[in-house]
Amino acid sequence: MVRARWIETKLAFAFLTRLPCGPAPGRQIAIGSAAWAFPLVGIVVGLVSGSVYLAAILALPALPSAILAMIAAILATGALHEDGLADVADGFGGGTSRDDKLRIMRDSQVGSFGVVALIAAFVLTAVFMATAPADMRTLAWFAAIGACSRAAMVIPMALLRPARPDGLGHAAMLTLGWRFWLAIAFAACAALATVPALILSTALIAVLMLLLAKRQVDGQTGDVLGATQKVVECVCWLALAIQVNAF
């Protein structure tokens, strides 16, 4: 049992990051079974990004420090989630039918909707992130947001059928079992230990993204999961920025 969980953890890291984690055979087939570990991956990526922010802010203003932190996260994940956000924006924004939207989402070229979505997500997240203070609370916030935004991916995995008969969405299909609830529990604990408002932000945006995907393509794909992570991440930083300025 311990070996199985260890393999699933490696699968999660191999799928969601470019961090060295050793060989992970069968990662696409088993990715649904590794979903419980997504928040753990988010914590590690958050700690990497947060460490860069705290190091940079010693010599730079907050906004450039936030940009460097975001670049560190992008390098750690291989821009996986950004790719999903761009594809979803292009497909949902430019497609006229379900099949047309799925076709556009599979196209490797980035269109105008995708470019606008990426710029908006990058700018807004950087601005919100730059309100974080230069202390160890911020490192905990990075970890908590990493956990919550990755746990949000599990919600459409569990509640929506795959929009395609092949591809990542099919491989990532997850049933409402202990893996789903463990992922949610990890994220909830991370949020409760830092900012409880992250729970509401994560749940609200994850459900809205789920409903949007249901309406647009009647299911989930790997791009939908990636877009969900990016939107939740941005809104979580907004929630923290509001808290910092309010208190």
N, C-alpha and C positions, 0 to 999 in steps of 0.2 A: 504493500500500500504506500509506504513512504517513497519507494522507488518510482511508483506511478505518478505521485504528486510532484516529485522532482523532475521527471520527464515533462510533465505538463507545464511546470514553471519554465523550463528551458524552451519549450515550444512557444510560450507566450512572449518571452524575451526575443526569441529568434524571429517571430512574426512582427512584433511591434517596434523593434529597435534594430540598430546596427551595432549594438554593443556585443563584444565577444562573449559567446555563451556555449561554445562547443557545438558539435553536430546535433541536429534535431530532426531525425528521420520521420517522414510522414507528417510534417508540420501542417500541411493544408488539410489532410484528412482529419486530423485530431484537433484542429484549432478550436472547435466548439467545446471540447472537453477541457481545454486550457483556459477558458474564459474566466474562471474563478480567480486566476492569477493576474488578470489585466490590471486591477488596482495596484498590485505589487510592482508591476512594471512602471505604472504611473508615478509611484512614490520614488523609485530610483531615478527616473528621468527628471522628476521635479527637484530632487536633491542636487542633481548635476546642474540643472538650469539655475536653481536658487544659489548654489555656490558661486557660479559665475557672476550672478547679480551682486551678491555681497562683496565679492572680490573687486568687481569693477567699480562699485559705488564708492570705494575708498579713494579713488582717484578721478572719477568721472561724475557728471551730473546723473540724476536718476534716469532720465529718458534714454541716453546712450547705453547706460547699464542694462536697462530693460531690453533694448534691442540686442545687445550681446547675449543676454540670457536666452532670448528667443532663438537666436542663431544656434546657440549650444544645443537647445532642445531639438531643433530641426536636424542638426548633424547627428544627434543621438538616435533619432527616429528615421532618418533617411527621407524626411518630408512626406512620410506615408499619409498622415492625416491631411496635410495641405493638398496633396494630390486628390484625395477623396472630396474635399470641400470644393475644389475647382471643378471636378467632374460633375458633382451634383448641381452646382450652380449653372454650369453649361447645359446639362440635361434638362433640369427642371425649368430653367429660364428660356431655353431655346427650342425645346422639343414641342411638337404639336400633338403627339399621341404617345401612349405608353411605350410602344415598340420604338418609336423615334427617340424618345428620351433615353431609353436603355442603350440604343445604338450610339447616341452622342456621348453618353457617359463612358462607353467603352473606347471611344476615340482618344488616342494619345495626345492629340493637339489640344491646347488650351484656348478657349474662345473668350469673347469679351466679357461674358457673365462670370466666367471663372477668374479672369484677371481682376475684375472689380471686387469679387468676393475675397480673393486672397489679399488684396491691398487693404480692404476694409478690416478684415480680421487681424492683419498684422498691425495696422496703425492703432486700432481700438485697443487691442490687447496690450500693446506697448505703452500706450497712454495710461491705461488703467493700472498696469503693473508698476509704472513709475511712481505711483502714490505709496508704494510699500516702503516702510521705514528700513533703515540700515541696521537691523538687529536680528537676533535669532528667531524671532516670531516669523519673520519673512520666510526663512528657510522652511519652517513648518507649514506655512501657507502654500509654498510651491509644492511641497509633497502632498498636501491635502487636495489641492486642485488637480494635480496629476492623477491621484487616485480616483477622485470623483468623476473626472472627465473620461477616464478609461472605463469606469464602472457603467457610465451612461451608455457605452457601446453595447453592453450586454442586454439592455432593455429591448431594443429592436431585434437583437439576435433571438431573444426568447419569445417575443410577442408577434413578430411578423414572419410570414413564410418567405423563402427566398424568391426574389423577383425573377431569377433565371434558373433554369435547370442545371446550370453549371456555374463555375466561377466561385469566388470566395464566399459570396453570400450563402451558397448552398453548402459549402464546406463548413461554414461557421454556424450553421443552424444549431440552436440550443433549445433544450426543453426546460420547462420550469421545474428544476430539481435543485439539489443542494449546491451545485456549482453557481447557479444564478444567485441564490440567497447568500452564499459566501462572498461573492463579489460585491453585492450590495452592502453586506455587513462590514467588509473591509473599508469601503468608502464612507459609510456612516460613522464608523469609529474615527476615521481620519478627520472627518468634518466636525464631529462633536468635540474632538480634542483641540480644535483650532477655532473654527467659525461655524456654528450650527446652521447659519443661513445658507451655507453651501449645499446642504441637503435639499432645501426647497428649490434653489436655483438649478441643481442637477436634475431633480425629478421633473420640474416644470419644463425645462428645455428638452430633455430626453423624450418626454411624452409628446411635445409639440413636433419634434423632428420625426417621431414615429408616425404621428397622424399625417404629416406632410408627405412622408414616403408612401404611406398607405394610399393616399389620394393620388399621388403623381405616378407611381409605378406599381402600386398594389403589392408591395413587398419590400424586402431589404436586400441590399447588395454590400459589398465591401466598401464601395464609395460612400454609401449612406452611413455606414458605421464610422468611417473616417470623418465625414462632415459633422456627425453628431458630436464627436470628441472635440472638434475645433470650436463649434458654436458653444458648447457647454463650458469649455475652458474660458472663452472670452466673457461669457456672462458671469462666471464665477469671479473673474478678476474685477468685473464691474461691481459685483456685490461687495467685494473686499474694499474697493475704492470708496464706495458709499460709506462703508463702516468707518474707514480711516478718517474720512472728512467729517463724518457725523459725530465721532467721538474723539 
